[in-house]
Amino acid sequence: MRFFVALLFISFASFGQGILKPTEWSYSIKPKSAKVGDEVDIIFNAKIQQGWKIYAAESDPDAGPMNLEFAFSKLQGLQLVGRPKPAKPAKKFYEEVWEADVLVYYNEATYIQKAKITGTDVKLHAALRFQTCQDDGVCIPGDEEYDISFKAEPGVEVKDVEKEEVSDTVATPEVVASLDTISAEPLQVLTDIPEAPDNKSGGMWQFLLVAFGAGFASIFMPCIYPIMPMTVSFFTKQKGGKFKAIFYGISIMVIFALMGLITMALGASFLNALSTHWIPNLIFFLLFIAFGFALLGAFEIVLPHGAVNKIDRLGDKGGLIGIFFMALTLVVVSFSCTVPFVGSLLIGAAGGEVLKPLYGMLAFGLPFALVFGGLAMFPQLLKNLPKSGGWLNELKAVFGFMEFALALKFLSNIDLAYHWNLIHRNVFLVIWILVAVIIGLYILGFIRLSKDEKVEKYGALRVFFAVVFFGIAGYMLPGVTNKPLSALSGILPPLPTQTSSAVAPKPELMRALPHGLWGFNEIEDALAHSAEVGKPVLIDFTGYACANCRKMEENVWSKPDILKSLSEDFVIASLYVDDKKELPVERQYVSTYDNKLKATIGAKNLDFQMSKYNSNAQPYYIIVDAKGEMITPPVAYTSYEEFKAFLERGKKN
């Protein structure tokens, strides 16, 4: 009966998962006819499904993901010249999960390997390794092998190609099934963001909400808030007030949009450099510190008075031109208060989509247009606004302290890139906790600046915001002891590698996993241990370059009840599908599934996943008994609740 249940489970899993093959490779030889002495191109072409990408061969091998790799062996009648070169430059951008620049191809990738014909009977074996991923972290490892052969016409005798032209890592004819890596030559790369389906809409909406919030907060700065009565006074003297008020609001939006367009004109490569290079990160760190001191009242950032006065005089003219310059006057006069927000916003847009600065500045300017345009249209609203005073200085100071906290992120980027190891995760968190506590104490009046008024009484709003910042500090406090903080996982430095405190039952057969867990390297050893201890086996198909695997481990496995269950109720087998360690020769085999040689641990594990469970995506979790029979339907990347239910089902059967 259990056999049929397991078969049913596999059928359902296969229907939802199946073998995914988002990349189709092919090869061709150009020219099609050649003679001895000629040089030919061996062209490898990949067709990539919409929404998927592969990591280019010339990408940094230490960045994290599995890059495209080429290996050639069994060469006969030809000599390879140089290394495989991409026909088109790859797309370059920053991936948060790897905290590094990566080079990727969307839709199509083509590599060309040049070769010199030395004989009439030409043969070689080509092996490709690669990883196809979606932007949400789903990754599929893949490999292709080709036995290429063709006839060449007799020609001139060919001398050996000079050694410096031929990669010394190319396999010689004596090497059989070698998988030595040949990295492609570095080429100029495009730095614009690749056109792909928008799987990051949530991130864009978050960015726009932050931009809108920053714009709204800027309105209440001391140099902007007092302009409101001037706006009302200007429009009460105008005829056709509502139309002109609408035009005024649109003009404000246009001016802020122009700021975004100027940033766009600098180019996506400029934006990418802003987000990744150490020099811009250092500049941003210093700028944020300067913005913080400016908001705290140490100095003011102002435009030359001559420029301000000239624009103001243009605003005094009548008609739509005068209204436009009135809007420009608002933006220019507010410069000393908005520059910290605008600067932070444009820095935040770095490394994102090409249009992100434009969208951001439109979102930032929208509150200005709504508030000032609304006051121009309905002047009676002015008397309902609170009068300016000390509360504006306090709001400004709170933003100043927050600028100090944000500055640390840019210094952390440099620290991570150069492996200084000065700003560890707990150091980062301690500083942020101190800033949050200082802001809370400042709001309550325990800390005062020179221009601040004494806090006589605590209103409900003051207490509320103080509690919010104390709550933020409390949330971050467990992170100092390396507890995961999912809400800040994209901002904080990565968790340190943990050393398991538990004793491995069979250390020679196991590896240390996150959170003090241990897992068997081979499914056979896990099943044998399962029979000894009477616990089911959790098969964890994973990968070193699997982003979603790391997310599951950090955000789901780390939950106390999940961690307890994994530790006490299961034997774990962590099978890495991208493990490049070679199997002993006697354990290498040709798969009955795809008729390919499986020479590495990763290839063996992936073959097991595909042939047994009809799936090739990671992470992929399956619970089996000591005989290897499935107990409950498998799950992939999922939520904490679903993974918990999955483990509960596995324990009960």
C-alpha positions in Angstrom: 0.0 0.0 0.0 2.8 2.4 0.9 4.3 1.9 -2.5 1.1 3.1 -4.2 0.9 6.1 -1.8 4.5 7.0 -2.6 3.8 6.6 -6.3 0.8 8.9 -6.0 2.9 11.5 -4.1 5.5 11.5 -6.8 2.9 11.9 -9.5 1.5 15.0 -7.7 5.0 16.4 -7.1 5.9 15.8 -10.8 2.8 17.6 -11.9 3.7 20.7 -9.9 7.5 20.5 -10.3 8.7 18.3 -13.1 12.1 18.5 -14.9 12.6 22.1 -15.8 14.9 22.8 -18.7 14.8 26.6 -19.2 18.0 26.6 -21.3 18.5 24.8 -24.6 22.0 24.5 -26.0 23.2 23.8 -29.5 26.5 24.0 -31.4 27.6 24.7 -34.9 30.8 25.0 -36.9 31.7 27.9 -39.1 32.7 27.8 -41.9 31.0 24.5 -42.6 33.7 23.4 -45.0 37.4 23.8 -44.0 40.8 22.5 -44.9 43.9 21.7 -42.9 45.5 25.0 -41.8 42.2 26.9 -41.6 40.8 28.4 -38.5 37.2 27.6 -37.6 34.7 28.8 -35.0 33.0 26.3 -32.8 29.8 28.2 -31.7 27.8 27.3 -28.7 24.4 28.9 -28.5 21.9 28.9 -25.6 18.2 29.8 -25.9 17.0 30.9 -22.5 13.3 30.9 -21.6 11.7 34.2 -20.7 12.3 35.1 -17.0 15.4 33.0 -16.7 19.1 33.8 -16.8 22.5 32.1 -16.8 25.6 33.4 -15.2 28.3 34.3 -17.7 31.6 32.4 -17.9 33.6 35.7 -17.4 31.7 36.5 -14.2 33.7 36.6 -11.0 34.1 33.0 -9.9 34.2 34.0 -6.2 30.9 36.0 -6.3 28.8 33.0 -5.4 26.6 31.7 -8.3 27.7 28.9 -10.6 29.1 30.4 -13.7 29.1 28.9 -17.2 32.1 26.6 -17.6 33.6 24.9 -20.7 35.8 21.8 -20.8 37.3 20.2 -23.9 38.9 16.8 -24.2 39.7 14.0 -26.7 41.1 16.5 -29.2 42.0 15.1 -32.6 42.9 17.0 -35.7 42.7 20.4 -34.2 44.2 22.7 -31.7 42.2 25.2 -29.6 43.1 28.9 -29.9 42.5 31.0 -26.8 39.5 30.6 -24.7 35.7 30.7 -25.4 34.6 34.3 -26.0 31.1 35.6 -25.7 29.6 36.9 -29.0 27.9 39.7 -27.1 28.8 41.4 -23.8 26.9 40.1 -20.7 24.7 42.3 -18.6 26.2 43.5 -15.4 24.4 44.4 -12.2 24.5 44.0 -8.4 22.8 41.0 -6.8 21.9 41.6 -3.1 21.9 37.9 -2.2 25.6 37.5 -3.3 26.5 41.0 -2.3 28.6 41.2 -5.5 28.4 42.2 -9.2 27.4 39.4 -11.5 27.4 39.0 -15.3 24.3 37.3 -16.7 22.6 36.6 -20.0 18.9 36.8 -20.6 17.1 35.2 -23.6 20.2 34.1 -25.4 23.9 33.5 -24.9 26.5 32.7 -27.6 30.2 31.7 -27.0 32.8 31.1 -29.7 35.8 28.8 -29.4 38.4 29.3 -32.1 40.3 26.3 -33.3 43.1 25.6 -35.9 42.6 22.5 -38.1 45.6 20.3 -38.0 44.2 17.1 -39.6 41.5 15.8 -41.9 39.7 13.8 -39.3 38.6 16.3 -36.6 37.1 15.2 -33.3 36.7 16.7 -29.8 34.5 16.3 -26.7 32.9 19.4 -25.3 31.3 19.6 -21.8 29.4 22.6 -20.5 28.3 23.3 -16.9 26.0 26.1 -16.0 23.2 27.3 -13.8 19.9 28.8 -15.0 18.1 31.0 -12.4 15.0 33.2 -12.0 15.3 36.6 -10.4 13.3 35.2 -7.4 16.2 32.8 -6.6 14.9 29.5 -8.2 18.0 27.9 -9.8 18.4 24.8 -12.0 21.9 23.4 -12.5 22.6 22.0 -15.9 25.3 20.3 -18.1 25.6 19.5 -21.7 28.1 17.2 -23.5 28.8 17.0 -27.2 31.0 14.7 -29.3 31.9 16.9 -32.2 33.4 15.4 -35.4 33.7 16.5 -39.0 36.0 16.0 -42.0 38.4 18.6 -43.3 40.0 18.8 -46.7 43.8 18.4 -47.0 45.8 21.6 -46.9 49.1 23.0 -45.7 50.9 21.4 -42.9 50.2 23.1 -39.6 52.8 23.8 -36.9 51.7 23.8 -33.3 49.8 26.8 -32.2 51.9 29.0 -30.0 51.4 28.2 -26.3 50.4 31.6 -25.3 47.4 31.5 -27.6 46.1 28.2 -26.2 44.6 27.9 -22.8 46.8 25.8 -20.6 43.7 24.4 -18.9 42.2 22.8 -22.1 42.2 19.1 -21.8 44.7 17.1 -23.8 43.6 14.2 -26.0 44.8 11.8 -23.3 42.4 13.2 -20.7 39.1 11.4 -20.6 35.9 13.2 -19.4 37.9 16.0 -17.8 35.9 18.8 -16.3 38.7 21.3 -15.8 37.3 24.8 -16.0 38.1 27.2 -18.9 37.1 30.7 -18.0 36.2 33.0 -20.8 38.4 36.0 -21.5 37.2 39.2 -19.7 35.5 41.5 -22.2 33.8 44.9 -21.9 30.4 44.4 -20.4 27.1 46.3 -20.5 26.0 47.7 -17.2 22.4 48.4 -18.0 19.8 46.4 -16.2 18.7 43.4 -18.4 15.2 43.5 -19.8 13.4 40.6 -18.0 10.0 40.1 -16.4 9.6 42.2 -13.4 10.0 39.9 -10.5 11.1 42.7 -8.2 7.8 44.8 -8.3 7.7 44.6 -4.5 11.1 46.2 -4.2 10.1 49.0 -6.6 6.9 49.7 -4.7 8.8 49.8 -1.4 11.3 52.3 -3.0 8.4 54.4 -4.3 6.7 54.4 -0.9 10.0 55.4 0.8 10.4 58.2 -1.8 6.8 59.4 -1.2 7.3 59.3 2.6 10.6 61.2 2.3 8.8 63.9 0.3 6.0 64.1 2.7 8.4 64.4 5.7 10.4 67.1 3.9 7.3 69.4 3.8 7.5 69.7 7.5 11.1 70.9 7.6 11.6 74.4 9.0 12.7 75.9 5.6 9.6 74.6 3.8 6.7 74.7 6.2 6.7 78.5 6.5 6.4 78.8 2.7 2.8 77.6 2.8 1.3 81.0 3.8 3.3 82.7 1.0 1.7 80.2 -1.5 -1.8 81.0 -0.3 -1.1 84.7 -0.5 0.2 84.4 -4.1 -2.8 82.5 -5.4 -5.5 84.5 -3.6 -4.4 87.4 -5.9 -4.7 85.3 -9.1 -7.7 84.9 -11.4 -8.6 81.5 -12.6 -7.3 80.1 -9.3 -8.2 76.4 -9.7 -6.6 76.0 -13.1 -3.5 77.8 -12.1 -3.3 75.8 -8.8 -3.4 72.6 -10.8 -0.7 74.0 -13.1 1.3 74.9 -10.1 1.2 71.4 -8.7 2.1 69.9 -12.1 5.0 72.3 -12.4 6.4 71.1 -9.0 6.2 67.5 -10.3 8.0 68.4 -13.5 10.8 70.2 -11.7 11.4 67.2 -9.4 11.2 64.9 -12.5 13.9 66.9 -14.2 16.2 66.1 -11.3 15.5 62.4 -11.9 16.1 62.8 -15.7 19.5 64.4 -15.1 20.5 61.5 -13.0 19.2 59.1 -15.7 21.3 61.0 -18.3 24.4 60.1 -16.4 23.7 56.5 -17.4 23.0 53.1 -15.9 26.8 52.4 -15.7 27.1 55.5 -13.5 24.3 54.3 -11.2 25.8 50.8 -11.0 29.2 52.3 -10.1 27.5 54.3 -7.4 26.1 51.2 -5.8 29.1 48.9 -6.0 32.5 50.7 -6.2 34.3 51.5 -2.9 35.0 55.2 -3.8 31.3 56.1 -4.3 30.4 54.1 -1.1 33.0 56.1 0.8 31.7 59.3 -0.6 28.1 58.3 0.3 29.2 57.5 3.8 30.7 61.0 4.2 27.7 62.6 2.5 25.3 61.0 4.9 27.4 62.0 7.9 27.4 65.6 6.5 23.6 65.4 5.9 23.1 64.2 9.5 25.1 67.1 10.9 23.2 69.5 8.7 19.9 68.2 9.9 21.1 68.5 13.5 21.8 72.2 13.0 25.6 72.2 12.8 25.5 74.0 9.5 23.1 74.7 6.6 23.4 73.7 3.0 22.2 76.7 0.9 22.3 77.8 -2.7 23.9 81.2 -3.6 21.5 84.1 -2.6 21.9 85.7 -6.1 20.5 82.6 -7.8 17.6 82.4 -5.4 16.6 86.0 -5.8 16.7 85.9 -9.6 14.4 82.9 -9.7 12.1 84.6 -7.1 11.8 87.8 -9.3 10.8 85.6 -12.3 8.1 84.1 -10.1 6.6 87.6 -9.6 5.7 87.7 -13.3 2.1 87.0 -14.3 0.7 84.1 -16.3 1.7 80.5 -16.4 5.4 81.3 -16.7 5.2 83.2 -13.4 3.5 80.2 -11.8 6.2 77.8 -13.1 8.9 80.0 -11.6 6.9 80.2 -8.4 7.1 76.4 -8.3 10.8 76.6 -9.0 11.2 79.1 -6.2 9.6 76.6 -3.8 12.0 73.9 -4.9 15.1 76.1 -4.8 14.2 77.7 -1.4 13.5 74.3 0.1 16.9 73.1 -1.2 18.6 73.4 2.2 16.1 71.0 3.7 15.4 68.7 0.8 19.0 68.0 -0.3 19.6 65.3 2.4 16.4 63.5 1.4 16.9 64.0 -2.4 20.6 62.9 -2.1 19.6 59.8 -0.1 16.9 59.0 -2.5 19.1 59.2 -5.6 21.8 57.2 -3.9 19.1 54.6 -3.0 18.2 54.4 -6.7 21.8 53.5 -7.7 22.2 50.0 -9.0 18.5 49.7 -9.8 16.4 50.1 -12.9 17.4 52.8 -15.4 14.1 54.7 -14.8 14.3 54.4 -11.0 15.7 57.9 -10.4 12.8 59.4 -12.5 10.2 57.3 -10.7 11.7 58.1 -7.3 11.8 61.9 -7.9 8.2 61.8 -9.2 7.2 60.0 -6.0 9.2 62.4 -3.9 7.6 65.5 -5.6 4.1 64.1 -5.4 3.5 65.2 -1.8 4.8 68.7 -2.6 2.4 68.9 -5.5 -0.6 67.6 -3.5 0.0 69.8 -0.4 1.0 73.1 -2.1 -1.3 72.6 -5.0 -4.1 71.8 -2.6 -3.4 74.9 -0.5 -3.3 77.0 -3.7 -6.7 75.6 -4.7 -8.3 75.7 -1.2 -6.6 78.5 0.8 -9.0 78.0 3.7 -7.1 74.8 4.6 -4.2 76.9 5.8 -5.9 77.8 9.1 -6.2 74.1 10.0 -2.4 73.5 9.9 -0.4 73.6 13.1 1.9 76.6 13.6 5.6 76.1 13.0 7.9 75.9 16.0 10.2 73.8 18.0 8.5 70.5 16.9 9.9 71.1 13.4 13.5 71.3 14.8 12.9 68.1 16.6 11.6 66.3 13.5 14.6 67.6 11.6 17.0 66.2 14.3 15.3 62.8 14.3 16.0 62.6 10.6 19.6 63.7 11.3 20.2 60.8 13.7 18.7 58.4 11.1 21.1 59.7 8.4 24.0 58.6 10.7 22.6 55.1 11.0 22.1 54.9 7.2 25.7 56.0 6.6 26.9 52.9 8.3 25.5 50.7 5.5 27.8 52.3 2.9 30.9 51.8 5.2 29.8 48.2 5.7 29.7 47.7 1.9 33.4 48.6 1.7 34.2 46.5 4.7 32.6 43.4 3.1 34.2 44.0 -0.3 37.7 44.3 1.0 37.3 41.7 3.8 38.5 44.1 6.5 36.2 42.4 9.0 35.9 45.6 11.0 32.1 46.0 10.9 30.8 42.6 12.0 27.1 42.1 12.0 26.9 42.5 15.8 29.0 45.7 15.7 26.6 47.1 13.0 23.6 46.2 15.1 25.0 47.7 18.3 25.5 51.0 16.5 22.0 50.9 15.1 20.5 50.0 18.5 22.3 52.9 20.1 21.0 55.3 17.4 17.4 54.1 17.9 17.7 54.5 21.7 19.2 58.0 21.3 16.3 59.0 19.1 13.8 57.6 21.6 15.5 59.5 24.4 15.7 62.6 22.3 12.0 62.5 21.5 11.2 62.2 25.3 13.4 65.2 26.0 16.3 63.5 27.8 18.7 64.7 25.1 18.5 68.3 23.9 20.3 70.3 21.2 21.1 74.0 21.4 18.1 75.1 19.4 15.6 72.8 21.1 12.9 73.8 23.6 12.5 72.1 26.9 9.9 69.3 26.8 7.3 70.4 29.4 4.9 67.5 29.0 4.5 64.3 27.1 1.8 64.2 24.4 0.4 60.9 23.0 2.2 61.4 19.7 5.5 62.0 21.4 5.2 58.9 23.5 4.0 56.9 20.5 7.1 57.7 18.4 9.5 57.2 21.4 8.0 53.7 21.9 8.4 53.0 18.2 12.1 53.7 18.3 12.6 51.8 21.5 10.7 48.9 19.9 13.0 49.0 16.9 16.0 48.8 19.3 14.4 45.9 21.1 13.7 44.0 17.8 17.4 44.4 16.8 18.8 43.3 20.2 18.6 39.5 19.7 20.6 40.0 16.4 23.6 41.0 18.4 23.9 37.3 19.4 23.5 36.3 15.8 19.8 35.6 15.9 18.3 36.0 12.4 16.5 39.3 11.7 14.4 38.7 8.6 13.2 42.2 8.3 16.8 43.5 8.0 18.3 40.5 6.1 19.0 42.6 3.0 20.7 45.4 4.9 22.8 43.8 7.6 26.2 42.2 7.1 25.8 38.4 6.7 25.6 36.0 9.6 28.9 34.6 10.6 29.6 30.9 9.7 28.5 28.9 12.7 30.4 25.9 14.1 28.1 23.1 15.3 28.2 22.5 19.0 26.4 19.2 18.6 28.4 16.0 18.2 28.1 14.4 14.8 27.1 10.7 15.1 29.3 9.8 12.1 31.6 12.9 11.5 33.5 11.2 8.7 30.3 10.9 6.7 28.7 14.2 7.6 29.1 18.0 7.1 28.2 20.8 9.5 25.0 22.6 8.5 23.6 26.0 9.6 22.4 26.4 13.2 24.4 23.6 14.6 22.8 20.8 12.5 24.6 17.9 10.9 23.8 16.3 7.6 25.0 13.2 5.7 26.8 13.8 2.4 25.4 10.7 0.8 21.9 9.3 0.7 23.1 5.7 1.2 24.7 6.7 4.5 21.7 8.6 5.7 19.4 5.6 5.0 21.7 3.3 6.8 21.7 5.6 9.9 17.9 6.0 9.6 17.5 2.2 10.0 19.8 2.3 13.1 18.0 5.1 14.9 14.5 4.6 13.7 14.0 8.2 12.3 12.9 9.3 8.9 15.3 10.9 6.5 14.9 14.5 5.4 16.5 14.7 1.9 17.7 18.3 1.3 18.5 18.9 -2.3 20.5 22.1 -2.2 23.4 23.9 -3.8 26.3 26.2 -2.8 25.0 28.7 -5.4 21.3 28.4 -4.5 20.0 31.7 -3.2 16.6 30.3 -2.0 18.4 27.5 -0.2 20.2 30.1 1.9 16.9 32.0 2.5 15.2 28.8 3.7 18.1 28.1 6.1 18.2 31.6 7.5 14.5 32.4 7.7 12.8 29.0 8.2 15.2 26.5 9.6 16.2 29.1 12.2 12.8 29.1 13.9 13.1 27.3 17.3 10.4 24.7 16.7 11.7 23.9 13.2 15.3 23.7 14.4 14.2 21.4 17.3 12.3 19.1 14.9 15.2 18.9 12.5 17.6 18.1 15.3 15.6 15.5 17.1 13.1 13.9 14.7 15.0 13.5 11.4 18.2 12.2 9.9 19.3 14.9 7.4 20.9 14.2 4.1 22.1 17.4 2.4 22.8 16.6 -1.2 24.6 19.4 -3.0 23.9 19.3 -6.7 26.8 21.6 -7.6 29.5 19.9 -5.6 32.4 19.7 -8.0 34.4 17.1 -6.0 35.2 14.2 -8.2 33.9 10.7 -7.4 36.4 7.9 -7.2 36.9 6.4 -10.6 35.2 3.1 -9.5 32.1 5.1 -8.4 31.7 7.1 -11.7 28.9 5.8 -13.9 26.8 6.5 -16.9 23.3 7.5 -16.0 20.4 5.5 -17.3 18.3 8.7 -17.1 20.3 10.8 -19.6 23.1 8.5 -20.7 25.8 10.9 -19.4 28.8 10.2 -17.3 28.4 11.2 -13.7 31.9 12.0 -12.5 31.3 14.4 -9.6 29.3 14.3 -6.3 27.1 17.1 -7.6 26.3 15.3 -10.8 25.4 12.1 -8.9 23.1 14.0 -6.5 21.3 15.8 -9.4 20.9 12.6 -11.3 19.4 11.0 -8.2 16.9 13.9 -7.8 15.9 13.9 -11.5 15.7 10.1 -12.0 14.0 9.3 -8.7 11.8 12.4 -8.1 11.4 14.0 -11.5 12.7 17.3 -10.3 15.8 19.4 -10.9 15.1 22.6 -8.9 16.5 23.5 -5.5 15.7 23.7 -2.7 13.7 20.5 -2.7 12.8 18.6 0.4 11.6 15.0 0.6 11.0 12.8 3.7 11.6 9.1 3.2 11.8 6.1 5.5 14.8 3.9 6.0 14.0 2.0 2.8 13.9 5.2 0.8 10.1 5.2 0.3 8.5 8.6 0.3 6.4 9.4 3.4 4.8 12.7 2.5 4.6 15.0 -0.6 7.8 17.0 -1.2 8.0 20.8 -0.8 10.3 23.3 -2.4 10.9 27.0 -1.4 8.1 27.7 0.9 6.8 29.5 4.0 7.5 28.7 7.6 4.0 27.5 8.2 4.0 25.1 5.2 7.5 23.7 6.0 6.4 23.1 9.6 3.3 21.2 8.4 5.5 19.3 6.1 7.7 18.1 8.9 4.7 17.3 11.1 3.3 15.1 8.3 6.7 13.4 8.0 6.9 12.6 11.7 3.4 11.1 11.9 3.8 8.5 9.1 
